[in-house]
């Protein structure tokens, strides 16, 4: 059985934030949650998080170990070892600030039968701070030297340590007490386990993965870079799954965005959390969509805003500068221009004219507007909730509707127009300088 230890006790001072580093968002999800999602793909028996005292409350539901004083990765794992279940024959160790790691990399690591296996990466330049992996003539890893402790010659090595390991539990228990802090940082390095295992004749092994998977995040610049990498992955996945993205570099997804094939997403569209889009949907440019379900054949935008658990049913249409919040729009219904539809239930084949507003908030509570099938709401109508508009109703343009309306009625709720001939001419002459 496999136990996983995730190291997440870093102080994250370089983030210059009150928010702990591993809780900063990527694609709408804290970076530590990306790591946990990847880890769960290998079906571990147990997950242990090593955290700082201030972070412990954030990880309720997980086994946590507190590192009161940071003394290095080796010290953190030593603390976690006490929480490793006795049934666990192997331990996988990784960092909580590497949210870009692929599940398949962890699966490859888990498949290794060596006593100690590490993940390395082919470094593209010397402009890094990764530990360097040294191999013997049989390409077995024999030592890791931290970059700050390496000589100029040693820094030419292009094989970098990713900080991800799998080790037999019995071996981990044997080697951890042998670590020392005789190094530039005066810390107990987990990386020293490799040399200790190799020198004692244990089977060490190395798998190689892409460098971008292990980009550490220590400041806002690196956070932005990680977001870019993640968004590019998701864009590629969506397009390969049959979704058309127009100017994909301008489209931003959440970690849980679902889009059906043959849908088309225009430029500068942003998806927040909990968006599910079915097939053959068109999202036009400059829309913001979150907490929404969009059924087959719907058109949205441009410049539309959907939020608050909105449902757009099959064949409906939401147009430019329309905001829909917490509402259901029925099949083949339309709101094409400059409207706000909040806390409403709109039936099928309803037409909502330009400038329509459902007035859902009285300053204390939200109320619901119901518009039944086949009704026609004229431009610039104000529907003051709570309100029910029956089937087949016509609301005259400019009406302010305060009472429920029976089916097939005409509603005209506006002041009588008064015309005073030549009044404007007299007014201008009176005020002429």
C-alpha positions in Angstrom: 0.0 0.0 0.0 1.1 3.6 -0.8 1.1 6.5 1.6 1.7 10.0 0.1 3.4 12.9 2.0 2.8 16.4 0.6 5.1 19.1 1.9 3.1 22.3 2.3 4.7 24.1 5.3 6.6 26.8 3.4 6.4 30.3 4.8 5.8 31.8 1.3 7.3 35.2 2.3 8.1 36.0 -1.3 4.4 36.0 -2.2 4.0 39.1 -0.1 0.6 38.1 0.9 -1.6 37.3 3.9 -2.8 34.2 2.0 -0.5 31.1 2.4 1.3 30.3 -0.8 -0.4 26.9 -1.4 -3.8 28.5 -1.1 -3.3 31.0 -4.0 -5.6 30.2 -6.9 -4.8 28.7 -10.3 -7.8 28.3 -12.6 -10.0 29.1 -9.6 -8.6 26.3 -7.4 -6.0 26.6 -4.7 -2.6 25.2 -5.9 -2.5 22.5 -3.2 -5.8 21.2 -4.5 -4.3 20.7 -8.0 -1.6 18.6 -6.3 -4.2 16.6 -4.4 -6.2 15.9 -7.5 -3.1 14.5 -9.3 -2.2 12.4 -6.3 -5.6 10.9 -6.0 -5.2 9.4 -9.5 -2.7 6.9 -8.1 -5.3 5.8 -5.5 -3.1 6.1 -2.4 -4.0 4.4 0.8 -3.3 7.6 2.8 -2.4 11.2 2.2 -0.5 13.2 4.8 0.1 17.0 4.5 2.9 18.6 6.4 1.8 22.2 7.2 2.7 25.2 9.2 0.6 25.9 12.3 -1.4 28.7 10.5 -2.4 26.3 7.7 -3.6 23.3 9.7 -7.2 24.5 9.8 -7.3 24.7 6.0 -6.8 21.0 5.6 -9.6 19.5 7.7 -10.5 16.1 6.3 -6.9 15.2 5.6 -4.2 13.8 7.9 -2.0 16.8 8.8 1.3 17.1 10.6 2.5 20.4 11.9 6.0 21.6 11.3 6.4 24.2 14.0 9.9 25.3 13.0 11.0 24.8 9.4 14.3 22.8 9.4 14.2 21.5 5.8 12.5 18.9 3.8 14.2 16.0 5.6 12.9 17.2 8.9 9.4 17.6 7.5 9.3 14.0 6.2 10.7 12.8 9.6 7.7 14.5 11.3 5.3 12.9 8.8 6.8 9.4 9.1 5.1 9.0 12.5 1.7 9.4 10.8 2.4 6.8 8.1 0.1 3.9 8.5 1.9 0.6 9.3 0.2 -1.0 6.3 2.0 1.3 3.9 4.9 -0.5 2.3 5.9 2.5 0.2 5.9 6.3 0.6 5.6 8.9 -2.2 6.8 12.4 -1.4 6.1 15.6 -3.3 5.7 19.4 -2.7 2.5 21.3 -2.4 3.6 24.2 -4.6 4.0 22.1 -7.8 0.4 22.2 -9.1 1.4 21.5 -12.7 2.5 17.9 -12.1 0.8 15.4 -14.4 -1.1 12.4 -12.9 0.7 10.2 -15.5 4.0 11.2 -14.1 3.0 10.1 -10.7 1.6 6.9 -12.1 4.9 6.1 -13.8 6.7 6.8 -10.5 4.3 4.6 -8.7 4.9 1.7 -11.1 8.6 1.7 -10.3 9.7 -1.3 -8.2 13.1 0.2 -7.1 13.9 0.8 -3.4 14.1 4.5 -4.1 12.9 6.2 -7.3 13.1 9.9 -8.0 11.8 12.2 -10.8 14.2 14.3 -12.7 13.8 16.9 -15.4 16.0 17.9 -18.3 17.0 21.5 -17.5 16.9 23.9 -20.4 19.4 26.5 -18.9 21.6 27.2 -15.9 19.2 29.9 -14.8 17.6 27.9 -12.0 17.9 26.8 -8.4 17.1 23.1 -8.7 19.2 20.4 -7.1 21.4 18.5 -9.6 21.1 14.7 -10.1 24.4 12.8 -10.6 24.3 9.3 -12.1 26.8 6.4 -12.2 27.9 4.7 -15.5 24.7 2.6 -15.4 22.6 5.7 -15.2 21.5 5.0 -11.6 21.1 8.1 -9.5 23.9 8.2 -6.9 23.7 11.7 -5.5 21.8 15.0 -5.5 23.6 18.2 -4.8 21.6 21.3 -4.1 22.4 24.1 -6.5 23.7 26.5 -3.8 26.1 23.8 -2.6 27.3 22.8 -6.1 30.6 23.9 -7.6 30.8 25.8 -10.9 31.7 22.6 -12.7 28.9 20.6 -11.1 26.4 23.3 -12.1 26.9 22.3 -15.8 24.8 19.2 -15.1 21.5 19.3 -17.0 19.6 16.7 -14.9 17.6 18.5 -12.3 15.8 17.2 -9.2 12.0 17.5 -9.3 11.6 17.0 -5.6 9.3 14.0 -6.1 10.3 10.5 -4.8 8.9 7.1 -4.0 10.8 5.0 -1.4 10.2 1.8 0.5 8.9 2.7 4.0 11.4 0.5 5.7 14.3 2.2 3.9 12.9 5.6 4.7 12.9 4.7 8.4 16.4 3.5 8.1 17.9 6.5 6.4 16.1 9.5 7.9 18.0 9.4 11.2 21.3 9.6 9.1 20.5 13.0 7.6 22.5 16.0 8.8 22.4 19.7 8.2 26.1 20.3 7.2 25.2 22.4 4.2 24.9 26.1 3.1 21.3 26.4 4.4 21.9 24.4 7.7 18.8 22.3 6.8 18.1 18.6 6.7 17.8 17.8 3.0 15.6 15.0 1.8 17.8 14.9 -1.3 20.6 13.3 0.8 18.5 10.1 0.9 19.6 9.3 -2.6 23.3 9.2 -1.8 22.7 7.3 1.4 20.6 4.7 -0.4 23.1 4.3 -3.2 26.1 4.0 -1.0 24.4 1.2 0.9 23.7 -0.8 -2.2 20.0 -0.2 -2.5 18.4 -0.1 -5.9 17.9 3.5 -7.0 16.1 4.5 -10.1 15.2 7.7 -12.0 12.3 8.7 -14.3 12.4 11.9 -16.4 9.5 14.3 -16.9 9.1 17.8 -18.4 10.5 20.7 -16.5 7.3 22.7 -16.6 5.6 20.2 -14.4 7.8 21.1 -11.5 7.9 24.9 -11.8 7.9 26.0 -8.2 5.7 29.0 -7.3 7.4 31.4 -4.9 6.1 34.8 -6.1 3.3 36.4 -8.1 5.4 36.3 -11.3 5.8 32.5 -11.1 2.1 32.3 -10.2 1.2 34.1 -13.4 3.5 31.8 -15.4 1.9 28.7 -13.9 -1.6 30.1 -14.8 -0.5 30.5 -18.4 0.9 27.0 -18.6 -2.3 25.6 -17.1 -4.6 27.6 -19.4 -2.6 26.5 -22.4 -3.1 22.8 -21.4 -6.8 23.3 -21.0 -7.1 25.1 -24.3 -5.3 22.2 -26.0 -7.5 19.7 -24.3 -10.8 21.5 -25.3 -9.8 21.8 -28.9 -8.7 18.2 -29.2 -12.1 17.2 -27.7 -13.9 19.0 -30.6 -14.4 22.5 -29.3 -13.6 25.5 -31.5 -11.7 28.2 -29.7 -11.4 31.5 -31.7 -8.1 33.2 -30.6 -7.6 30.6 -27.9 -4.9 32.6 -26.1 -7.7 35.1 -25.0 -10.0 32.5 -23.6 -9.7 31.5 -19.9 -11.1 28.4 -18.2 -11.8 27.3 -14.7 -10.5 24.0 -13.4 -14.0 22.4 -13.8 -15.2 23.9 -17.1 -17.1 21.4 -19.2 -17.8 22.1 -22.9 -19.4 19.7 -25.4 -18.1 19.1 -28.9 -19.0 21.3 -31.8 -19.4 24.3 -29.5 -17.7 27.5 -30.5 -16.1 29.9 -28.1 -15.3 33.4 -29.3 -12.4 35.6 -28.2 -12.1 37.1 -24.7 -14.5 34.8 -23.0 -13.9 34.0 -19.3 -15.3 31.0 -17.5 -15.6 31.0 -13.7 -16.4 27.9 -11.6 -19.2 25.4 -12.2 -19.9 25.9 -15.9 -21.3 23.1 -17.9 -21.9 23.6 -21.6 -23.5 21.0 -23.8 -22.9 20.4 -27.6 -23.4 23.0 -30.4 -23.4 26.0 -28.2 -22.1 29.4 -29.4 -20.5 31.8 -27.0 -19.7 35.1 -28.7 -16.9 37.4 -27.7 -16.4 39.2 -24.3 -18.7 37.0 -22.2 -18.2 36.2 -18.5 -19.9 32.9 -17.4 -19.9 31.2 -14.0 -22.2 28.9 -12.1 -24.2 28.2 -15.3 -25.6 25.3 -17.3 -26.1 25.9 -21.0 -28.0 23.3 -23.0 -27.6 22.3 -26.7 -28.0 24.8 -29.4 -27.9 27.9 -27.2 -26.3 31.2 -28.3 -24.8 33.6 -25.7 -23.4 37.1 -26.2 -21.5 39.1 -27.1 -20.8 40.9 -23.8 -23.2 38.7 -21.8 -22.8 37.9 -18.1 -24.2 34.6 -16.7 -24.0 33.8 -13.0 -25.7 32.5 -9.9 -26.8 29.0 -10.9 -28.4 30.0 -14.2 -29.9 27.5 -16.7 -30.3 28.2 -20.4 -32.4 25.6 -21.9 -32.2 24.1 -25.4 -32.3 26.7 -28.3 -32.6 29.8 -26.1 -30.6 32.9 -26.8 -29.0 35.6 -24.6 -27.7 38.6 -26.5 -25.4 41.5 -26.0 -25.1 43.3 -22.7 -27.6 40.9 -21.0 -27.0 39.8 -17.5 -28.7 36.6 -16.2 -28.5 35.7 -12.5 -30.0 32.7 -10.7 -32.6 32.2 -13.5 -33.9 29.6 -15.8 -34.5 30.6 -19.4 -36.8 28.2 -21.2 -36.5 26.5 -24.6 -36.3 28.9 -27.5 -36.8 32.0 -25.3 -34.8 35.1 -26.2 -33.4 38.1 -24.4 -31.3 39.8 -27.0 -30.4 43.3 -25.8 -29.4 45.2 -22.7 -31.5 43.4 -20.0 -31.2 42.2 -16.5 -32.9 38.9 -15.6 -32.5 38.0 -12.0 -34.2 35.3 -9.9 -36.6 34.6 -12.7 -38.2 31.6 -14.2 -38.8 32.2 -17.9 -40.9 29.7 -19.9 -40.6 28.6 -23.5 -40.7 30.8 -26.5 -40.7 34.0 -24.5 -39.3 37.2 -26.0 -37.8 39.7 -23.6 -37.4 43.2 -25.2 -34.4 45.5 -24.9 -33.9 47.2 -21.6 -36.2 44.8 -19.6 -35.4 44.6 -15.9 -36.7 42.1 -13.3 -36.6 44.1 -10.1 -35.8 41.3 -7.7 -34.4 43.1 -4.7 -36.2 45.5 -2.3 -33.2 46.2 -0.1 -33.9 43.3 2.3 -34.8 40.2 0.3 -34.8 38.8 -3.2 -38.1 37.9 -4.9 -38.9 35.8 -7.9 -40.4 36.7 -11.3 -42.2 34.0 -13.3 -42.9 34.6 -17.0 -44.9 31.8 -18.6 -44.7 30.3 -22.1 -45.2 32.5 -25.1 -45.3 35.9 -23.5 -43.9 39.0 -25.0 -42.2 41.6 -22.8 -41.8 45.0 -24.5 -38.7 47.1 -24.4 -37.9 49.0 -21.2 -40.3 47.1 -19.1 -39.7 46.9 -15.3 -41.2 43.7 -13.7 -41.3 44.3 -10.0 -41.1 40.9 -8.1 -42.8 38.9 -6.7 -44.7 38.6 -9.9 -46.2 36.0 -12.3 -46.8 36.8 -15.9 -49.3 34.3 -17.4 -49.0 32.5 -20.7 -49.3 34.5 -23.9 -49.2 37.9 -22.2 -48.1 41.0 -24.0 -46.4 43.7 -21.9 -46.4 47.0 -23.6 -43.1 48.8 -24.0 -42.1 51.1 -21.1 -44.5 49.4 -18.6 -43.8 49.1 -14.9 -45.6 46.0 -13.8 -46.4 45.5 -10.1 -49.2 43.0 -10.1 -49.4 39.5 -11.6 -51.0 39.2 -15.0 -53.5 36.5 -16.2 -52.9 34.6 -19.5 -53.3 36.3 -22.9 -53.8 39.7 -21.4 -52.3 43.0 -22.6 -50.6 45.1 -20.0 -50.1 48.9 -20.4 -48.6 50.3 -17.2 -47.3 53.8 -18.0 -48.3 57.4 -17.5 -50.7 59.0 -20.1 -48.7 61.0 -22.5 -49.2 64.8 -22.4 -48.4 67.0 -25.3 -48.2 70.8 -25.0 -47.8 72.4 -28.5 -45.0 75.0 -28.8 -44.1 74.7 -25.2 -40.4 74.0 -26.0 -40.2 77.2 -28.2 -41.6 79.4 -25.5 -39.3 77.8 -22.9 -36.2 78.5 -25.0 -37.2 82.1 -25.7 -37.9 82.7 -21.9 -34.4 81.4 -21.0 -32.5 82.9 -23.9 -29.7 85.1 -22.9 
